[in-house]
Amino acid sequence: MAVAAFCAHAANPWAQKEFALSYFVFALALIIAGAGQFSVDALITARISDVELSERVE
């Protein structure tokens, strides 16, 4: 998205670059921080641990 903002939209005004840069910032934040509790592997881990807990109780 940085390439889109600075190469493809190089001659355009800031308002047209802003959309591509906002996607770039969001993707960069996900790369750095990770998806956390909203990721698929967190969902799978939570379900596996629920199953293991229910097996231990019985």
DSSP file (Angstrom, degrees, kcal/mol; ACC not computed):
  #  RESIDUE AA STRUCTURE BP1 BP2  ACC     N-H-->O    O-->H-N    N-H-->O    O-->H-N    TCO  KAPPA ALPHA  PHI   PSI    X-CA   Y-CA   Z-CA
    1    1 A M     >        0   0    0      0, 0.0     4,-2.4     0, 0.0     5,-0.2   0.000 360.0 360.0 360.0 -28.1    0.0    0.0    0.0
    2    2 A A  H  >  +     0   0    0      2,-0.2     4,-2.5     1,-0.2     5,-0.3   0.890 360.0  50.4 -66.7 -36.7    3.0    2.3    0.5
    3    3 A V  H  >>S+     0   0    0      2,-0.2     4,-2.6     1,-0.2     5,-1.3   0.913 110.2  50.0 -65.0 -42.0    3.9    1.7   -3.1
    4    4 A A  I  4>S+     0   0    0      3,-0.2     5,-1.5     1,-0.2    -2,-0.2   0.906 113.8  46.0 -62.7 -40.2    0.4    2.5   -4.2
    5    5 A A  I  <5S+     0   0    0     -4,-2.4    -2,-0.2     3,-0.2    -1,-0.2   0.914 124.5  29.0 -69.8 -42.7    0.4    5.7   -2.2
    6    6 A F  I  <5S+     0   0    0     -4,-2.5    -2,-0.2    -5,-0.2    -3,-0.2   0.677 132.0  27.8 -99.2 -17.6    3.8    7.0   -3.2
    7    7 A C  I ><5S+     0   0    0     -4,-2.6     3,-0.9    -5,-0.3     4,-0.2   0.820 126.2  35.6-105.8 -54.3    4.2    5.6   -6.8
    8    8 A A  I 3 <S+     0   0    0     -5,-1.3     3,-0.2     1,-0.2    -3,-0.2   0.860 131.0  32.9 -71.1 -34.8    0.8    5.1   -8.3
    9    9 A H  T > <S+     0   0    0     -5,-1.5     3,-0.6    -6,-0.3    -1,-0.2   0.000  81.9 121.1-108.7  28.4   -0.7    8.2   -6.6
   10   10 A A  T <  S+     0   0    0     -3,-0.9    -1,-0.2     1,-0.2    -2,-0.1   0.874  79.8  40.3 -61.5 -39.1    2.5   10.3   -6.7
   11   11 A A  T 3  S+     0   0    0     -3,-0.2    -1,-0.2    -4,-0.2    -2,-0.1   0.582  99.7  94.7 -87.5  -9.1    1.0   13.1   -8.8
   12   12 A N  S <  S-     0   0    0     -3,-0.6    -3,-0.0     1,-0.1     5,-0.0  -0.384  83.1 -97.8 -81.3 159.7   -2.4   13.0   -7.0
   13   13 A P    >>  -     0   0    0      0, 0.0     3,-1.3     0, 0.0     4,-1.0  -0.193  41.0 -96.1 -70.6 170.2   -3.3   15.3   -4.1
   14   14 A W  H 3> S+     0   0    0      1,-0.3     4,-2.0     2,-0.2     3,-0.5   0.821 118.1  67.0 -57.7 -35.6   -3.1   14.1   -0.4
   15   15 A A  H 3> S+     0   0    0      1,-0.3     4,-0.5     2,-0.2    -1,-0.3   0.810 103.4  45.2 -59.9 -31.3   -6.8   13.2   -0.3
   16   16 A Q  H <> S+     0   0    0     -3,-1.3     4,-0.6     1,-0.2    -1,-0.3   0.741 113.3  49.6 -84.9 -23.5   -6.3   10.4   -2.8
   17   17 A K  H  X S+     0   0    0     -4,-1.0     4,-2.3    -3,-0.5     5,-0.2   0.756  96.3  73.3 -80.2 -25.9   -3.1    9.1   -1.0
   18   18 A E  H  X S+     0   0    0     -4,-2.0     4,-2.1     1,-0.2    -1,-0.2   0.854  92.0  53.3 -60.7 -38.9   -4.8    9.1    2.4
   19   19 A F  H  X S+     0   0    0     -4,-0.5     4,-1.6     2,-0.2    -1,-0.2   0.922 111.5  44.9 -64.2 -45.8   -6.9    6.0    1.7
   20   20 A A  H  X S+     0   0    0     -4,-0.6     4,-1.9     1,-0.2    -1,-0.2   0.883 113.3  51.3 -66.4 -38.0   -3.9    3.9    0.6
   21   21 A L  H  X S+     0   0    0     -4,-2.3     4,-2.4     2,-0.2    -1,-0.2   0.843 105.2  55.4 -69.8 -32.3   -1.9    5.1    3.6
   22   22 A S  H  X S+     0   0    0     -4,-2.1     4,-2.0     2,-0.2    -1,-0.2   0.905 109.0  47.5 -67.1 -39.2   -4.7    4.3    6.1
   23   23 A Y  H  X S+     0   0    0     -4,-1.6     4,-2.4     2,-0.2    -2,-0.2   0.883 110.8  53.1 -64.2 -37.9   -4.7    0.7    4.8
   24   24 A F  H  X S+     0   0    0     -4,-1.9     4,-2.4     2,-0.2    -2,-0.2   0.918 109.0  47.7 -63.1 -44.4   -0.9    0.6    5.1
   25   25 A V  H  X S+     0   0    0     -4,-2.4     4,-2.2     2,-0.2    -1,-0.2   0.904 112.2  49.9 -65.1 -41.5   -1.0    1.8    8.7
   26   26 A F  H  X S+     0   0    0     -4,-2.0     4,-1.9     2,-0.2    -2,-0.2   0.919 112.5  46.6 -63.7 -44.1   -3.6   -0.8    9.6
   27   27 A A  H  X S+     0   0    0     -4,-2.4     4,-2.2     1,-0.2    -2,-0.2   0.891 111.5  51.9 -65.4 -39.6   -1.7   -3.6    7.9
   28   28 A L  H  X S+     0   0    0     -4,-2.4     4,-2.2     1,-0.2    -1,-0.2   0.892 107.8  52.0 -64.1 -39.8    1.5   -2.5    9.6
   29   29 A A  H  X S+     0   0    0     -4,-2.2     4,-2.8     1,-0.2     5,-0.5   0.898 110.2  48.5 -63.9 -40.3   -0.2   -2.5   13.0
   30   30 A L  H  X S+     0   0    0     -4,-1.9     4,-1.7     1,-0.2    -2,-0.2   0.876 110.7  51.3 -67.1 -36.7   -1.4   -6.1   12.4
   31   31 A I  H  < S+     0   0    0     -4,-2.2    -2,-0.2     2,-0.2    -1,-0.2   0.914 117.4  38.7 -65.5 -42.1    2.1   -7.2   11.4
   32   32 A I  H  < S+     0   0    0     -4,-2.2    -2,-0.2    -5,-0.1    -3,-0.2   0.943 129.9  26.2 -75.1 -49.1    3.6   -5.7   14.5
   33   33 A A  H  < S-     0   0    0     -4,-2.8    -3,-0.2    -5,-0.2    -2,-0.2   0.768  98.1-138.9 -90.4 -27.1    1.0   -6.6   17.1
   34   34 A G     <  -     0   0    0     -4,-1.7    -1,-0.1    -5,-0.5    -3,-0.1  -0.142  32.6 -77.5  85.0 170.2   -0.6   -9.6   15.6
   35   35 A A    >   -     0   0    0      1,-0.2     3,-1.6    -4,-0.1    -1,-0.2   0.731  62.6-179.1 -82.5 -22.4   -4.3  -10.4   15.6
   36   36 A G  G >   +     0   0    0      1,-0.3     3,-1.6     2,-0.2     6,-0.3  -0.354  66.3   0.8  64.7-130.6   -4.4  -11.5   19.3
   37   37 A Q  G 3  S+     0   0    0      1,-0.3    -1,-0.3    -2,-0.1    -2,-0.1   0.633 130.8  60.9 -70.3 -13.1   -7.8  -12.7   20.5
   38   38 A F  G <  S+     0   0    0     -3,-1.6    -1,-0.3     4,-0.1    -2,-0.2   0.366  84.0 105.2 -94.2   4.9   -9.4  -12.1   17.1
   39   39 A S  S <> S-     0   0    0     -3,-1.6     4,-1.4     1,-0.1     5,-0.1  -0.430  77.9-121.8 -85.5 161.2   -7.2  -14.5   15.3
   40   40 A V  H  > S+     0   0    0      1,-0.2     4,-2.3     2,-0.2     5,-0.2   0.883 111.7  55.7 -68.2 -39.4   -8.2  -18.0   14.1
   41   41 A D  H  > S+     0   0    0      1,-0.2     4,-2.4     2,-0.2    -1,-0.2   0.835 104.6  53.5 -67.0 -30.4   -5.6  -19.7   16.1
   42   42 A A  H  > S+     0   0    0     -6,-0.3     4,-2.2     2,-0.2    -1,-0.2   0.889 109.1  49.5 -67.1 -38.3   -6.9  -18.1   19.3
   43   43 A L  H  X S+     0   0    0     -4,-1.4     4,-2.0     2,-0.2    -2,-0.2   0.920 112.7  46.4 -64.9 -43.9  -10.3  -19.4   18.5
   44   44 A I  H  X S+     0   0    0     -4,-2.3     4,-2.4     2,-0.2    -2,-0.2   0.916 112.5  50.3 -64.7 -44.0   -9.0  -22.9   17.9
   45   45 A T  H  X S+     0   0    0     -4,-2.4     4,-2.5     1,-0.2    -1,-0.2   0.897 109.5  51.4 -62.1 -41.1   -6.9  -22.8   21.1
   46   46 A A  H  X S+     0   0    0     -4,-2.2     4,-1.9     1,-0.2    -1,-0.2   0.905 111.6  46.9 -64.1 -41.2   -9.9  -21.7   23.2
   47   47 A R  H  X S+     0   0    0     -4,-2.0     4,-2.0     2,-0.2    -2,-0.2   0.889 112.1  50.0 -68.9 -38.4  -12.1  -24.5   21.8
   48   48 A I  H  X S+     0   0    0     -4,-2.4     4,-2.4     1,-0.2    -2,-0.2   0.917 111.3  48.5 -65.8 -42.9   -9.4  -27.1   22.4
   49   49 A S  H  X S+     0   0    0     -4,-2.5     4,-2.1     1,-0.2    -1,-0.2   0.854 109.6  53.2 -68.3 -32.6   -8.8  -26.0   26.0
   50   50 A D  H  X S+     0   0    0     -4,-1.9     4,-2.0     2,-0.2    -1,-0.2   0.901 110.4  47.5 -64.9 -40.7  -12.6  -26.0   26.6
   51   51 A V  H  X S+     0   0    0     -4,-2.0     4,-1.8     2,-0.2    -2,-0.2   0.912 111.8  49.9 -66.5 -43.1  -12.8  -29.6   25.4
   52   52 A E  H  X S+     0   0    0     -4,-2.4     4,-1.7     1,-0.2    -2,-0.2   0.888 110.6  50.1 -63.7 -39.3   -9.8  -30.6   27.6
   53   53 A L  H  X S+     0   0    0     -4,-2.1     4,-1.7     1,-0.2    -1,-0.2   0.894 110.1  49.7 -66.1 -40.2  -11.4  -29.0   30.6
   54   54 A S  H  X S+     0   0    0     -4,-2.0     4,-1.4     1,-0.2    -1,-0.2   0.832 109.9  51.7 -70.1 -30.3  -14.7  -30.8   30.1
   55   55 A E  H  < S+     0   0    0     -4,-1.8    -1,-0.2     2,-0.2    -2,-0.2   0.849 108.5  51.3 -72.2 -34.2  -12.8  -34.1   29.7
   56   56 A R  H  < S+     0   0    0     -4,-1.7    -2,-0.2     1,-0.2    -1,-0.2   0.855 108.1  52.1 -70.2 -34.6  -11.0  -33.6   33.0
   57   57 A V  H  <        0   0    0     -4,-1.7    -1,-0.2     1,-0.2    -2,-0.2   0.882 360.0 360.0 -70.5 -38.6  -14.2  -32.9   34.9
   58   58 A E     <        0   0    0     -4,-1.4    -1,-0.2    -5,-0.1    -2,-0.2   0.462 360.0 360.0 -77.0 360.0  -15.9  -36.0   33.7
